[in-house]
Amino acid sequence: MKRHVPIAVLALLALAPLTAQTPKGWKMRVDKSTSASDPDAAGDIKFVTMGSGFHATNPTAAVYWNPSNTATSNYTLKGTFTLMKPSGHNNYYGLVFGGSALDGAQQSYSYFVVAQNGTWLIKRRDGEATSNVAPKTPNEAVKKPEADGKSTNALEVRVGADKVDFVVNGTVVHSEPKTGALAKTDGIYGIRVNHLLEVQVDGLAVSK
């Protein structure tokens, strides 16, 4: 006798492994690679509580957030990111801010990220479209992996009345007017980790 499982149940079963791999209250959105020359790795994403923060193992790129984590007006968003080992090529990781509808078709957020080659990058995402706020730029403040393969970078987004400062390890690497792509800084904050990376995140917090 054949048993017919409703499609809705199958959908829930498909989502269950992802839900099980996120801390309570947290959500994640996966960005699968569409590039044949830069494919995702095999396996499931794991985003778990570890130590004083979170640990992300990303065969596929993803954004992580807790809907209760929001920031408005003037604020400083901080997070310390430890890259556990280099990937085969440069992939970026860091802070998400000014987010809304992150689990919907109209997802919207900005992100400030760094990579193992000592560069930083600021981008904006609206729906499926992304645009550069500031291009990939090298700066000595961005720490590269040491002999053990690890590197730790403390990132900050300082939102003021008329500008936004982007800080790596206490050094302002870029300032941008709070207009255009950065006109919207109120909203959800979180974390972005691109594919092929393993990253520990500590001290994710907002202060006024």
Secondary structure, 3 states (H helix, E strand, C coil): CCCCCCHHHHHHHHHHHHHHCCCCCCEEEEECCCCCCCCCCCCCCEEEEECCEEEEEECCEEEEEEEEEEECCCEEEEEEEEECCCCCCCCCEEEEEEEECCCCCCCEEEEEEECCCCEEEEEEEECCEEEEEEEEEECCCCCCCCCCCCEEEEEEEEECCCEEEEEECCEEEEEEECCHHHCCCCEEEEEEECCCEEEEEEEEEEEC
